[in-house]
Structure formats: C-alpha cells, structure tokens
Amino acid sequence: MAKAAQKSSENLECCPNCTHSQYLYHASAYGVAAEIERPIKQSIHSQAATVLPTGGGRGSERAEKVRVPPFVSFDAAYSEVGGSFDACHNIHTTYASAVIEGLNVFDVVTADRVVSRMVIYAYGRNGDEGEAGYDITGSHFDNLRIAGHPVDVKLPTSDIHKHENYSSFEAVIWSKQGQQFLPWGDKSAQEIKELEKQYHALSGLGNRASKWGEGKKPGQAYRAAAGGKPEMSNPGLTCFGNIVLVPKFGIVRLAELIIHRNFRYLTMFHVQMCSGALGGAGGGGAGGSGGMGYP
C-alpha cells in the first residue's frame, strides 16, 4: 500500500498536465457601495459584487442604472474574478476587476468610467516558491471631476510596479522615495491635526503620521497612495497624498492600495461626507491574495 502511494506521488510530480495542489485562490471585487447617515439614513449594499471560490474558476456580476438621489448614481457597474494554474510558467494566476460607468456621487465626484484591476502571481505548484507578485496595470479614471474640475491621477505609478511583492514595498516605503506612497504625502503630522478640526473624516490620520515619524511600523499592512498626488487646477481644493479636501463637503480618497504581507486590495475612490451630509461612498474595489493557508 505504501509503495503504491509513493508511486502515485511520483506520477503527480512528473505529470505536466496535473493541476492538483494545496493552493487556495482568493479574490473579490465590487462596483459601488454607500452608507449615508444624514439628512436621511440610506444603505446601498455592495453593487456588482463577486467572490472567487477557493478552488479557482471564474465569477462575475453586473448592476445597471442604479439611482439613489441625490447621493449616488451610476449607469452600470460590473465585476469579474478568476483564478487558474499556468502550467507553462508554473504559477497560479488570479485576477479581480471592477468597472463603473457614469458615476455620480452627490454631484461632487463624477467620472465617465472607473476601472480597477488587480492581477496576482503565486509561484510554484503550491504557490509557495517565494513571495507573490501583484500588478494593477489598467486601473484608471476616465474624465474624473471633483467639484466640477478635472482631476488627473497618474495610475499606476511605475514605482508601484518596481515593488510587486511585500518585502520590496516595505523596504521602499521606509526610504526617502517612499513619501510619494504615504496617504498624507508631504504634510506634517501637526498640519494634519489642524485640518482634522475642519474635516472630521481625517480624524486619527495625524496620530498615524506622528507614529510614522517616530519609526513605528504598523504591523503587516500598509495604506498606500497608488497613484501618488492627483493633479488638478482648482485653487479652491486642497490636495495632499491621495486625499482631496472639498470645503463644506468632505474628503475624497483616490486610488488607495492596502498592501498586506498576504494580500493587496485597491479601492479607486472613497468619498467621506462630513458637512452638508454625513456618510460615505466607495467603489472600484478589487484585490486578493497569493498564497495558501498553513498548515
């Protein structure tokens, strides 16, 4: 019996077409979601959300012509996830994408199209040959406007691609070059704390900046500005890191990337209202992991 099991194991090792492994796929994506507290309580559950089974395969979802005036509306949102083993290159490939068309958030944040893409590469039959690599090529905004003015997000930055795995990114974000990835950009902790008095959605960010300045590592995850500082011409808006401040409205976070040792997740926009209305809306979420559970 033992000899038969050994022979079977040997056959699996030498069979180029065998895709059996201990690898577990993980990916998810969604279009738009929102939670409004006032002037009227509204909950918009995740639209066009889909999750990849651990065994791989494909999943997709679509929603059309969603209108929750005056807070959120879009013409269409669709997402897709997939995972499979690439025997030619000996890697497990996973992807997640979300697209939103005709986006409008409170007539302040609008875009013709928002595209979020994440591709994950896990090396080896069991995905355990070194750290997984991540790529967000193809993620972008078409005609993004905030308060009626065009905003240009240079996404993805080439520097993000230079650091596709966790160890490489962790090394660079703690270097001088890493400032471009910080959510607060070149703002000091004290400057942020002053802004928190006017923009309550920034609460706690100043303390995070203070701890960062003291060299205190957050653990296993980083929040990064994947597109760097947005470019815009409106003098009435303030921008630092990947955050845009809109007077008497709130804040808008753009192209926010969560980088964990075992996964990455990209959120293309996150609106937090804290003046005329209270609540938040986000979308263009896509991400996943590139490893297997242990034991």
C-alpha positions as CSV (number, residue, x, y, z in Angstrom):
1,M,0.0,0.0,0.0
2,A,2.8,2.4,0.9
3,K,4.7,1.6,-2.3
4,A,1.5,2.3,-4.3
5,A,1.1,5.7,-2.6
6,Q,4.7,6.6,-3.3
7,K,4.4,5.6,-6.9
8,S,1.2,7.7,-7.2
9,S,3.0,10.7,-5.7
10,E,5.9,10.3,-8.2
11,N,3.4,10.2,-11.1
12,L,1.9,13.5,-9.9
13,E,5.3,15.2,-9.8
14,C,6.2,14.3,-13.3
15,C,2.8,14.8,-14.9
16,P,2.9,18.2,-16.7
17,N,-0.9,18.4,-17.1
18,C,-1.7,17.8,-13.4
19,T,-3.1,20.9,-11.7
20,H,-3.8,19.4,-8.2
21,S,-2.2,21.3,-5.4
22,Q,-2.8,22.7,-1.9
23,Y,-3.1,26.2,-3.3
24,L,-6.2,28.2,-2.3
25,Y,-7.5,31.0,-4.5
26,H,-8.8,34.3,-3.1
27,A,-10.1,37.3,-4.9
28,S,-13.1,39.7,-4.7
29,A,-14.4,42.8,-6.4
30,Y,-17.3,45.2,-6.2
31,G,-18.6,48.2,-8.1
32,V,-20.2,50.7,-5.6
33,A,-21.4,50.8,-2.0
34,A,-22.5,53.6,0.3
35,E,-23.8,54.2,3.8
36,I,-25.5,57.6,4.4
37,E,-26.3,58.8,7.9
38,R,-28.0,62.2,7.3
39,P,-30.0,64.1,6.2
40,I,-31.7,60.7,5.6
41,K,-30.4,57.3,6.5
42,Q,-29.7,55.2,3.4
43,S,-27.8,52.0,3.0
44,I,-26.7,51.0,-0.5
45,H,-25.4,47.4,-0.3
46,S,-22.4,46.4,-2.5
47,Q,-23.4,46.6,-6.1
48,A,-22.0,44.2,-8.7
49,A,-20.0,42.2,-6.0
50,T,-18.4,38.9,-6.7
51,V,-16.1,36.5,-4.9
52,L,-13.8,33.8,-6.3
53,P,-14.2,30.2,-5.0
54,T,-11.1,28.8,-3.3
55,G,-10.8,26.2,-6.0
56,G,-10.4,28.8,-8.7
57,G,-12.5,29.3,-11.8
58,R,-14.5,32.4,-12.6
59,G,-17.1,34.7,-11.1
60,S,-18.9,37.9,-12.4
61,E,-21.7,40.2,-11.5
62,R,-23.4,43.3,-13.1
63,A,-25.8,46.0,-12.0
64,E,-27.3,48.7,-14.2
65,K,-29.0,52.1,-13.8
66,V,-28.8,52.4,-10.0
67,R,-30.2,55.7,-8.7
68,V,-30.3,56.8,-5.1
69,P,-30.7,60.5,-5.4
70,P,-29.1,62.8,-4.5
71,F,-26.3,60.7,-3.1
72,V,-25.2,58.0,-5.6
73,S,-26.0,57.0,-9.1
74,F,-24.3,55.1,-11.9
75,D,-25.2,53.8,-15.3
76,A,-23.5,50.4,-15.0
77,A,-21.2,48.5,-12.7
78,Y,-19.7,45.1,-13.3
79,S,-17.0,43.0,-11.7
80,E,-15.1,39.8,-12.6
81,V,-12.7,37.5,-10.8
82,G,-10.8,34.4,-11.9
83,G,-8.1,32.0,-10.9
84,S,-6.2,29.2,-12.6
85,F,-2.8,27.5,-12.8
86,D,-0.5,28.4,-15.6
87,A,1.5,25.2,-16.2
88,C,3.6,26.8,-18.9
89,H,5.1,29.3,-16.4
90,N,4.5,27.2,-13.2
91,I,2.4,30.0,-11.5
92,H,-1.1,30.4,-10.1
93,T,-2.7,33.5,-11.7
94,T,-5.6,35.3,-10.1
95,Y,-7.3,38.4,-11.3
96,A,-10.0,40.8,-10.0
97,S,-11.6,43.7,-11.8
98,A,-14.4,46.2,-11.3
99,V,-15.7,48.8,-13.7
100,I,-18.2,51.7,-13.1
101,E,-19.7,53.8,-15.8
102,G,-21.4,57.1,-15.5
103,L,-20.6,57.6,-11.8
104,N,-22.1,60.5,-9.8
105,V,-21.6,61.0,-6.0
106,F,-23.6,63.9,-4.7
107,D,-22.9,65.9,-7.9
108,V,-19.4,66.5,-6.5
109,V,-17.5,63.4,-7.6
110,T,-18.2,62.3,-11.2
111,A,-16.5,60.1,-13.8
112,D,-17.3,58.7,-17.1
113,R,-15.6,55.5,-16.2
114,V,-13.6,54.0,-13.3
115,V,-11.6,50.8,-13.8
116,S,-9.9,48.8,-11.0
117,R,-7.7,45.8,-11.9
118,M,-5.6,43.5,-9.8
119,V,-3.5,40.6,-11.1
120,I,-1.8,38.2,-8.6
121,Y,1.1,35.8,-9.4
122,A,1.9,33.0,-7.0
123,Y,4.9,30.9,-8.0
124,G,5.2,27.1,-7.9
125,R,2.7,24.3,-8.0
126,N,1.6,25.1,-4.4
127,G,2.2,28.8,-4.7
128,D,4.9,28.7,-2.0
129,E,8.1,29.5,-4.1
130,G,8.9,32.9,-2.9
131,E,6.6,35.9,-2.3
132,A,3.6,36.5,-4.5
133,G,3.7,39.4,-7.0
134,Y,0.9,41.9,-7.6
135,D,0.1,44.2,-10.5
136,I,-2.6,46.9,-11.1
137,T,-1.9,47.7,-14.7
138,G,-5.0,49.0,-16.4
139,S,-6.5,50.7,-13.4
140,H,-7.6,54.2,-14.3
141,F,-10.2,57.0,-14.3
142,D,-11.9,58.5,-17.4
143,N,-12.8,62.1,-17.1
144,L,-12.7,62.2,-13.3
145,R,-14.0,65.5,-11.9
146,I,-14.3,66.8,-8.3
147,A,-16.4,69.9,-7.7
148,G,-16.7,70.3,-11.4
149,H,-13.0,70.4,-12.1
150,P,-10.9,67.8,-13.9
151,V,-8.5,65.7,-11.7
152,D,-5.7,63.6,-13.2
153,V,-4.5,60.6,-11.3
154,K,-1.3,59.1,-12.6
155,L,-2.1,55.5,-12.1
156,P,-0.5,53.1,-11.8
157,T,2.9,54.7,-11.0
158,S,6.0,52.9,-12.3
159,D,7.4,52.8,-8.8
160,I,4.5,50.6,-7.6
161,H,5.4,48.1,-10.3
162,K,9.0,48.1,-9.2
163,H,7.9,46.7,-5.8
164,E,5.5,43.9,-6.7
165,N,6.0,41.9,-3.5
166,Y,5.6,42.8,0.1
167,S,9.2,42.8,1.2
168,S,10.3,45.1,-1.6
169,F,7.5,47.6,-1.0
170,E,8.1,47.6,2.8
171,A,11.8,48.5,2.1
172,V,11.0,51.4,-0.2
173,I,8.2,53.0,1.8
174,W,10.5,53.5,4.7
175,S,13.1,55.1,2.5
176,K,13.2,58.8,1.2
177,Q,11.5,57.6,-2.0
178,G,8.6,56.2,0.0
179,Q,7.0,59.6,0.7
180,Q,5.1,59.5,-2.5
181,F,3.1,56.5,-1.2
182,L,2.1,58.0,2.1
183,P,-1.6,58.9,2.5
184,W,-0.6,62.3,3.9
185,G,2.1,62.9,1.3
186,D,4.3,65.8,2.4
187,K,2.0,67.1,5.1
188,S,3.4,67.2,8.7
189,A,1.5,65.4,11.5
190,Q,0.7,68.8,13.1
191,E,-0.7,70.2,9.8
192,I,-3.0,67.2,9.5
193,K,-4.1,67.6,13.1
194,E,-5.1,71.2,12.4
195,L,-7.1,70.0,9.3
196,E,-8.9,67.4,11.4
197,K,-10.7,70.2,13.2
198,Q,-12.4,71.2,10.0
199,Y,-12.6,67.9,8.2
200,H,-13.7,65.3,10.7
201,A,-13.2,62.5,8.2
202,L,-9.5,62.9,8.7
203,S,-9.8,62.0,12.4
204,G,-6.8,59.9,13.6
205,L,-4.7,60.5,10.5
206,G,-2.5,63.0,12.3
207,N,-1.7,60.5,15.0
208,R,-0.8,57.9,12.4
209,A,1.5,60.4,10.8
210,S,3.1,61.1,14.2
211,K,3.8,57.4,14.8
212,W,5.2,57.0,11.3
213,G,7.6,59.9,12.0
214,E,8.7,58.0,15.1
215,G,9.5,55.0,13.0
216,K,6.7,52.8,14.5
217,K,5.8,50.1,12.0
218,P,2.0,49.3,11.6
219,G,2.3,45.5,11.7
220,Q,1.7,43.6,8.5
221,A,-0.2,46.1,6.4
222,Y,0.3,49.5,4.7
223,R,-2.1,52.0,3.3
224,A,-0.6,53.5,0.2
225,A,-1.4,56.2,-2.4
226,A,-1.1,54.0,-5.5
227,G,-1.4,57.0,-7.9
228,G,0.6,59.5,-6.0
229,K,-0.7,63.0,-5.6
230,P,-3.5,63.9,-8.0
231,E,-3.1,66.8,-10.4
232,M,-5.8,69.4,-10.5
233,S,-6.3,73.1,-11.4
234,N,-9.0,74.1,-8.9
235,P,-7.4,76.5,-6.4
236,G,-10.4,76.0,-4.1
237,L,-9.5,72.4,-3.4
238,T,-6.6,71.2,-1.2
239,C,-4.7,68.0,-2.1
240,F,-2.1,66.0,-0.3
241,G,-1.1,62.4,-0.6
242,N,-4.1,60.8,-2.4
243,I,-6.6,62.9,-0.4
244,V,-8.6,65.8,-1.9
245,L,-10.3,68.2,0.6
246,V,-13.6,69.7,-0.6
247,P,-14.7,72.7,1.5
248,K,-18.2,72.3,3.1
249,F,-18.4,68.7,1.7
250,G,-15.8,66.4,3.0
251,I,-12.8,64.4,1.6
252,V,-12.1,62.2,-1.3
253,R,-9.5,59.4,-1.3
254,L,-8.3,58.3,-4.7
255,A,-6.5,55.1,-5.7
256,E,-5.9,53.7,-2.2
257,L,-4.0,50.5,-2.0
258,I,-3.9,48.2,1.0
259,I,-0.6,46.2,1.0
260,H,-0.6,43.3,3.4
261,R,2.0,40.6,3.6
262,N,-0.5,38.1,2.2
263,F,-2.8,40.2,0.1
264,R,-3.5,43.5,-1.7
265,Y,-6.7,45.5,-2.2
266,L,-7.2,48.5,-4.5
267,T,-10.1,50.9,-3.9
268,M,-10.4,53.5,-6.6
269,F,-12.4,56.1,-4.7
270,H,-13.7,56.6,-1.2
271,V,-15.9,59.7,-0.5
272,Q,-16.5,60.7,3.1
273,M,-19.0,63.5,3.6
274,C,-18.8,65.4,6.9
275,S,-20.6,68.7,6.3
276,G,-23.9,69.2,4.4
277,A,-24.5,65.5,4.6
278,L,-22.8,62.7,6.6
279,G,-21.8,59.4,5.3
280,G,-19.6,57.7,2.8
281,A,-19.5,56.0,-0.6
282,G,-16.8,54.0,-2.2
283,G,-16.1,51.8,-5.2
284,G,-13.9,50.3,-7.7
285,G,-12.7,47.7,-5.3
286,A,-10.5,44.7,-6.4
287,G,-8.0,42.5,-4.7
288,G,-7.0,39.2,-3.4
289,S,-4.1,37.0,-2.0
290,G,-1.4,35.0,-3.5
291,G,-0.7,32.2,-1.0
292,M,-2.1,29.2,0.7
293,G,-3.2,28.7,4.3
294,Y,-0.9,26.9,6.8
295,P,-0.9,24.1,7.9
